[in-house]
Amino acid sequence: MLPLMSLRLPLLAVFPLGLLVGCATVTPRPSEPVAAPEGVTVAAPGGLAAPVPVTTVELGAGPASPTHWVSAGVLEATLRAAEQVTGPASTTGRFWDVVLTPTRMSRSIVQRSLQLVGMRSLRRVSRGVPDDCSGFVRLAYHSAGIDLVAHGFRAGENAVSAIFRRAVEVGSVHHQPPRPGDLVFFRETYDRNRDGRRNDGMTHIGVVEAVDAHGTVTFIHRGGKGVARGRLNLSFPSRHQLEQGGPVVNDYLRPAAKGSRAYLAGELFAAFASPEGL
């Protein structure tokens, strides 16, 4: 009888996790020639500059569902309940290590993304990908052995749309809180067809670097001034700052134009996609 009773406490403590995951989940669920490395100074985490060896790499040449977010308070309460039987998430080998720790694949993607931060042009590392947001994520994911456009393009499809289509087909698109290494998609970030209307679909993509305690996602992307970090917070999608002089929670992704205001990352967000299966 005692062993049976001892099993009930862990099951009850972890039970809220099942509810949490159920509520948070949305159903839509070549050998390369390498040149000698060159030393390039890029921005390291924390704003420090550090010399990072960059290797030349040559690569072969649906509206999203509504966003559903789990509040930080619910997540924290569930973590605390589980810690009663599993121990803190930082304890090696514990249950929460498996759930919360980025995979080796994700770490490789983020590490490569960080190496490229500060670069004004991707031409310095590769001429096998376009010098735009899609080229950046292709370089980042190639470090994990993933070719994001191996499935090819359809007529009239841009690279971001093609990558999103593939993510939908393999079931990696999601609207859950993201993990480092996930792709983040945005729509209508510029007037791609130049008709003056917001009808351009998927137009921008980046790689998630981290998520802070307040739900602000830091992502890395190839923007108008090179590879840089951006911020996204879906709890406050239309707020640039929570308060005057406070921290930025959403960066501007679409500048103001004639007859149109500027738009924030939270307003243009479309979906996340995990690297598994791509």
PADREN-568446 format. One record per residue (C-alpha): residue in three letters; y, x, z. Coordinates in steps of 0.5 Angstrom, whole numbers, always signed. Each point is the difference from the previous one (the first is absolute). Layout:
(rec "ALA",(Y,X,Z))
...
END
This chain:
(rec "MET",(+0,+0,+0))
(rec "LEU",(+5,+6,+2))
(rec "PRO",(+0,+3,-7))
(rec "LEU",(+1,-7,-4))
(rec "MET",(+6,-1,+5))
(rec "SER",(+3,+7,-2))
(rec "LEU",(+0,-2,-7))
(rec "ARG",(+4,-6,+1))
(rec "LEU",(+6,+4,+2))
(rec "PRO",(+1,+4,-6))
(rec "LEU",(-1,-6,-5))
(rec "LEU",(+5,-4,+4))
(rec "ALA",(+5,+5,+0))
(rec "VAL",(-1,+2,-7))
(rec "PHE",(+0,-8,-2))
(rec "PRO",(+7,+0,-1))
(rec "LEU",(+0,+5,-6))
(rec "GLY",(-4,-5,-4))
(rec "LEU",(+5,-5,+1))
(rec "LEU",(+5,+5,-2))
(rec "VAL",(-3,+3,-6))
(rec "GLY",(-2,-7,-2))
(rec "CYS",(+7,-3,+0))
(rec "ALA",(+3,+7,-3))
(rec "THR",(-4,+0,-6))
(rec "VAL",(+2,-3,-7))
(rec "THR",(-6,-2,-4))
(rec "PRO",(+2,+3,-7))
(rec "ARG",(-3,+6,+3))
(rec "PRO",(-6,+50,-29))
(rec "SER",(+0,+6,+2))
(rec "GLU",(+8,+2,+0))
(rec "PRO",(+3,+7,-2))
(rec "VAL",(+3,+3,+5))
(rec "ALA",(+6,+5,+0))
(rec "ALA",(+2,+5,+5))
(rec "PRO",(+3,-3,+6))
(rec "GLU",(+8,+0,+1))
(rec "GLY",(+4,+0,+6))
(rec "VAL",(+4,-6,+1))
(rec "THR",(+4,-2,+6))
(rec "VAL",(+0,-7,+1))
(rec "ALA",(+2,-5,+6))
(rec "ALA",(-6,+0,+6))
(rec "PRO",(-1,-5,+5))
(rec "GLY",(+6,+0,+5))
(rec "GLY",(+5,+2,-5))
(rec "LEU",(-2,+7,+0))
(rec "ALA",(+0,+4,-6))
(rec "ALA",(-7,+4,-1))
(rec "PRO",(-3,+4,-6))
(rec "VAL",(-6,-4,-3))
(rec "PRO",(-4,+3,-6))
(rec "VAL",(+0,-5,-6))
(rec "THR",(-5,+1,-5))
(rec "THR",(+1,-2,-7))
(rec "VAL",(-5,-6,-2))
(rec "GLU",(-1,-3,-6))
(rec "LEU",(-3,-7,-1))
(rec "GLY",(-3,-3,-6))
(rec "ALA",(+5,-3,-3))
(rec "GLY",(+6,-48,+19))
(rec "PRO",(+4,-2,+6))
(rec "ALA",(-2,+3,+7))
(rec "SER",(-2,-5,+5))
(rec "PRO",(+5,-2,+6))
(rec "THR",(+1,+6,+5))
(rec "HIS",(-4,-1,+7))
(rec "TRP",(+2,+4,+5))
(rec "VAL",(-3,+1,+7))
(rec "SER",(+5,+1,+6))
(rec "ALA",(+0,+7,+3))
(rec "GLY",(+0,-4,+7))
(rec "VAL",(-7,-3,-2))
(rec "LEU",(-3,+6,-3))
(rec "GLU",(+2,+4,+6))
(rec "ALA",(-3,-5,+5))
(rec "THR",(-6,+0,-4))
(rec "LEU",(+0,+8,+0))
(rec "ARG",(+1,-1,+8))
(rec "ALA",(-6,-4,+0))
(rec "ALA",(-5,+4,-4))
(rec "GLU",(+2,+6,+4))
(rec "GLN",(-3,-3,+6))
(rec "VAL",(-7,+2,-3))
(rec "THR",(+2,+5,-5))
(rec "GLY",(+5,+4,+3))
(rec "PRO",(+6,+2,-3))
(rec "ALA",(+1,+1,-8))
(rec "SER",(+1,+7,+1))
(rec "THR",(-6,+2,+3))
(rec "THR",(-5,+3,-5))
(rec "GLY",(-6,-4,-2))
(rec "ARG",(+3,-7,+3))
(rec "PHE",(+0,-6,-4))
(rec "TRP",(+7,+0,-2))
(rec "ASP",(+0,+7,-3))
(rec "VAL",(-4,-3,-5))
(rec "VAL",(+4,-6,-1))
(rec "LEU",(+7,+3,+0))
(rec "THR",(-1,+8,-2))
(rec "PRO",(+2,+1,-8))
(rec "THR",(-6,+2,-4))
(rec "ARG",(-1,+7,-3))
(rec "MET",(+2,-3,-7))
(rec "SER",(+6,-3,+3))
(rec "ARG",(+2,+6,+4))
(rec "SER",(-1,+4,-7))
(rec "ILE",(+5,-5,-4))
(rec "VAL",(+5,+0,+6))
(rec "GLN",(+0,+8,+0))
(rec "ARG",(+1,+0,-8))
(rec "SER",(+6,-5,+1))
(rec "LEU",(+3,+4,+5))
(rec "GLN",(+0,+7,-4))
(rec "LEU",(+4,-4,-6))
(rec "VAL",(+5,-3,+5))
(rec "GLY",(+7,+3,-2))
(rec "MET",(-2,+2,-8))
(rec "ARG",(+5,-3,-5))
(rec "SER",(-5,+0,-5))
(rec "LEU",(-8,+0,-1))
(rec "ARG",(+1,+4,-6))
(rec "ARG",(+0,+6,+5))
(rec "VAL",(-8,-1,+2))
(rec "SER",(-2,-4,-6))
(rec "ARG",(+1,-2,-7))
(rec "GLY",(-6,-4,+0))
(rec "VAL",(+3,-6,+3))
(rec "PRO",(+7,-4,-1))
(rec "ASP",(+6,+2,+4))
(rec "ASP",(+0,-6,+4))
(rec "CYS",(-3,-4,+6))
(rec "SER",(-7,-1,-4))
(rec "GLY",(+0,+7,-1))
(rec "PHE",(+1,+2,+7))
(rec "VAL",(-5,-5,+3))
(rec "ARG",(-5,+3,-6))
(rec "LEU",(+1,+7,+3))
(rec "ALA",(-1,-2,+7))
(rec "TYR",(-6,-4,-1))
(rec "HIS",(-3,+5,-5))
(rec "SER",(+0,+5,+7))
(rec "ALA",(-6,-5,+2))
(rec "GLY",(-3,+0,-7))
(rec "ILE",(+2,-7,-2))
(rec "ASP",(+3,-1,-7))
(rec "LEU",(+4,-6,+1))
(rec "VAL",(+1,-2,-8))
(rec "ALA",(-7,+2,-2))
(rec "HIS",(-1,-7,-1))
(rec "GLY",(+5,+0,-6))
(rec "PHE",(+6,-4,-1))
(rec "ARG",(+0,-7,-4))
(rec "ALA",(+6,-2,-5))
(rec "GLY",(+7,+0,+3))
(rec "GLU",(-3,+2,+7))
(rec "ASN",(+4,+5,+4))
(rec "ALA",(-3,+5,+4))
(rec "VAL",(+1,-3,+7))
(rec "SER",(-3,-7,-3))
(rec "ALA",(-6,+4,-3))
(rec "ILE",(-1,+3,+7))
(rec "PHE",(+1,-7,+4))
(rec "ARG",(-5,-3,-5))
(rec "ARG",(-5,+5,+2))
(rec "ALA",(+1,-1,+7))
(rec "VAL",(-1,-7,+0))
(rec "GLU",(-6,+0,-4))
(rec "VAL",(-3,+5,+5))
(rec "GLY",(+2,-4,+6))
(rec "SER",(+5,+5,+3))
(rec "VAL",(+6,-4,+0))
(rec "HIS",(+2,-3,+7))
(rec "HIS",(+6,-2,+4))
(rec "GLN",(-2,+3,+7))
(rec "PRO",(+3,+5,+3))
(rec "PRO",(-1,+6,-4))
(rec "ARG",(-3,+7,+2))
(rec "PRO",(+3,+7,-3))
(rec "GLY",(-3,+1,-7))
(rec "ASP",(+1,-7,-2))
(rec "LEU",(+4,-2,-6))
(rec "VAL",(+6,-4,+0))
(rec "PHE",(+2,-5,-6))
(rec "PHE",(+7,-3,-1))
(rec "ARG",(+2,-4,-5))
(rec "GLU",(+7,-1,-4))
(rec "THR",(+3,+6,+2))
(rec "TYR",(+4,+1,-6))
(rec "ASP",(+1,-4,-7))
(rec "ARG",(-6,+3,-4))
(rec "ASN",(+1,-5,-6))
(rec "ARG",(+7,+1,+1))
(rec "ASP",(+1,-8,-1))
(rec "GLY",(+5,+0,+6))
(rec "ARG",(-5,-5,+4))
(rec "ARG",(-5,+2,+6))
(rec "ASN",(-7,-1,-4))
(rec "ASP",(-3,+7,-1))
(rec "GLY",(-6,-1,+5))
(rec "MET",(-3,+7,+3))
(rec "THR",(+5,+5,-1))
(rec "HIS",(+0,+5,+6))
(rec "ILE",(-6,+4,+4))
(rec "GLY",(+0,+5,+6))
(rec "VAL",(-5,+2,+5))
(rec "VAL",(+0,-2,+7))
(rec "GLU",(+2,+6,+5))
(rec "ALA",(+0,-3,+7))
(rec "VAL",(+1,-7,+4))
(rec "ASP",(+4,+1,+6))
(rec "ALA",(+0,-5,+6))
(rec "HIS",(+5,-5,-2))
(rec "GLY",(-4,-1,-7))
(rec "THR",(+5,+4,-4))
(rec "VAL",(-4,+4,-6))
(rec "THR",(+2,+6,-2))
(rec "PHE",(-2,+1,-8))
(rec "ILE",(+0,+6,-4))
(rec "HIS",(+2,-1,-8))
(rec "ARG",(+4,+3,-6))
(rec "GLY",(+6,-4,+0))
(rec "GLY",(+7,+1,-4))
(rec "LYS",(+1,+7,+4))
(rec "GLY",(-7,+3,+0))
(rec "VAL",(-5,-1,+5))
(rec "ALA",(+2,-2,+6))
(rec "ARG",(-2,-5,+6))
(rec "GLY",(+2,-7,+1))
(rec "ARG",(+0,-5,+5))
(rec "LEU",(-3,-7,+0))
(rec "ASN",(-1,-6,+6))
(rec "LEU",(-3,-6,-2))
(rec "SER",(+2,-4,+7))
(rec "PHE",(+8,+1,-3))
(rec "PRO",(-1,+0,-7))
(rec "SER",(+7,-1,-1))
(rec "ARG",(+3,+4,+5))
(rec "HIS",(+3,+8,-2))
(rec "GLN",(+1,+1,+8))
(rec "LEU",(-2,-4,+6))
(rec "GLU",(+7,+1,+2))
(rec "GLN",(+6,+3,-1))
(rec "GLY",(-1,+8,+1))
(rec "GLY",(-8,-1,+1))
(rec "PRO",(-6,+3,-4))
(rec "VAL",(-1,-2,-7))
(rec "VAL",(-6,-5,-1))
(rec "ASN",(+1,-1,-7))
(rec "ASP",(+3,+4,-6))
(rec "TYR",(+3,-2,-6))
(rec "LEU",(-5,+0,-6))
(rec "ARG",(+4,-4,-5))
(rec "PRO",(+8,+2,-1))
(rec "ALA",(+5,-5,-1))
(rec "ALA",(+2,-2,-7))
(rec "LYS",(+5,-4,-4))
(rec "GLY",(-2,-7,+3))
(rec "SER",(-5,+2,+5))
(rec "ARG",(+0,+3,+7))
(rec "ALA",(-4,+6,+2))
(rec "TYR",(-7,-2,+3))
(rec "LEU",(-4,+3,+6))
(rec "ALA",(-7,+3,+0))
(rec "GLY",(-3,-6,+4))
(rec "GLU",(+3,-5,-5))
(rec "LEU",(-4,+3,-6))
(rec "PHE",(-6,+2,+4))
(rec "ALA",(-6,-3,-4))
(rec "ALA",(-7,+3,+3))
(rec "PHE",(-4,+6,+3))
(rec "ALA",(-6,+3,-2))
(rec "SER",(-5,+4,+3))
(rec "PRO",(-3,+6,-3))
(rec "GLU",(-7,-2,+1))
(rec "GLY",(-3,-2,-7))
(rec "LEU",(+5,+2,-4))
END
